[in-house]
Amino acid sequence: VGRKVAAMLLAKGHQVRALVRREHERSEAFRLLGAEVVQRDLADLTSMQRAIDGCRRIYFVSASASCLETTVNTAVVAHHHGAEAFVDMSMTRRG
């Protein structure tokens, strides 16, 4: 989902910053599309502050076991930085 959204946004001329937990083949796929790739810990608010600073819109996808925590952290940091949109596209169950 994330790569498809990134490709669509890049095709429309938007800058894309892809946030990843660790470097792997998906990280390289984002780079090949033309996205900036940033490795951060979604559970670490300080790390998230640096990653989200300057982003106006956030399209969030998480498949981690701590999906609820990382979604809330990302939304709070996005709000703090004045992001105009936060779209949660995660497909994991919460609850």
C-alpha positions as CSV (number, residue, x, y, z in Angstrom):
1,V,0.0,0.0,0.0
2,G,2.7,2.5,1.0
3,R,4.7,2.0,-2.2
4,K,1.6,2.5,-4.4
5,V,0.7,5.7,-2.6
6,A,4.2,6.9,-2.8
7,A,4.4,6.2,-6.5
8,M,1.1,8.0,-7.1
9,L,2.2,11.1,-5.1
10,L,5.6,11.2,-6.8
11,A,3.9,10.9,-10.3
12,K,1.9,14.0,-9.4
13,G,5.1,15.9,-8.5
14,H,4.9,15.7,-4.7
15,Q,8.0,15.1,-2.6
16,V,7.7,11.9,-0.6
17,R,9.5,11.0,2.6
18,A,9.2,7.3,3.4
19,L,9.7,6.4,7.0
20,V,11.0,2.8,7.7
21,R,11.8,0.9,10.8
22,R,14.8,-0.8,9.3
23,E,16.7,-1.0,6.0
24,H,15.5,-3.8,3.7
25,E,14.4,-4.4,0.1
26,R,11.2,-2.3,0.6
27,S,13.4,0.7,1.6
28,E,15.3,0.3,-1.6
29,A,12.0,0.1,-3.6
30,F,11.0,3.5,-2.1
31,R,14.4,5.0,-3.2
32,L,14.0,3.6,-6.7
33,L,10.7,5.4,-6.9
34,G,12.4,8.7,-6.0
35,A,11.3,9.0,-2.3
36,E,13.5,10.2,0.5
37,V,13.9,7.2,2.9
38,V,14.4,7.9,6.6
39,Q,15.0,5.1,9.2
40,R,13.3,5.8,12.5
41,D,11.7,4.1,15.5
42,L,8.0,4.8,15.4
43,A,7.7,4.2,19.1
44,D,10.3,6.9,19.9
45,L,8.7,10.4,20.0
46,T,12.0,12.2,19.7
47,S,12.9,10.2,16.6
48,M,9.5,10.9,15.1
49,Q,9.8,14.6,15.7
50,R,12.8,14.8,13.4
51,A,11.2,12.5,10.8
52,I,7.9,14.4,10.5
53,D,9.2,17.9,10.8
54,G,8.4,19.7,7.5
55,C,5.8,17.2,6.4
56,R,2.3,18.7,5.5
57,R,0.5,15.5,4.8
58,I,1.1,12.1,6.4
59,Y,-0.1,8.8,4.9
60,F,0.5,6.2,7.6
61,V,0.7,2.5,7.1
62,S,1.8,0.1,9.9
63,A,1.8,-3.6,10.1
64,S,3.6,-3.9,13.4
65,A,2.4,-5.6,16.6
66,S,2.5,-2.1,18.3
67,C,0.3,-0.6,15.6
68,L,-2.0,1.3,17.9
69,E,1.0,2.9,19.8
70,T,2.8,3.9,16.6
71,T,-0.4,5.3,15.0
72,V,-1.1,7.5,18.1
73,N,2.6,8.6,18.3
74,T,2.6,9.6,14.7
75,A,-0.7,11.4,14.8
76,V,0.3,13.4,17.9
77,V,3.7,14.4,16.3
78,A,1.9,15.3,13.1
79,H,-0.5,17.5,14.9
80,H,2.3,19.1,16.9
81,H,4.1,20.0,13.6
82,G,0.9,21.4,12.1
83,A,0.4,18.8,9.5
84,E,-2.8,19.5,7.5
85,A,-3.7,15.8,7.0
86,F,-3.1,12.5,8.7
87,V,-4.4,9.5,6.8
88,D,-4.2,6.1,8.6
89,M,-4.1,3.3,6.0
90,S,-3.0,0.5,8.3
91,M,-4.6,-2.8,7.8
92,T,-4.0,-4.4,11.2
93,R,-6.6,-5.1,13.8
94,R,-6.6,-2.8,16.8
95,G,-8.3,-4.2,19.8
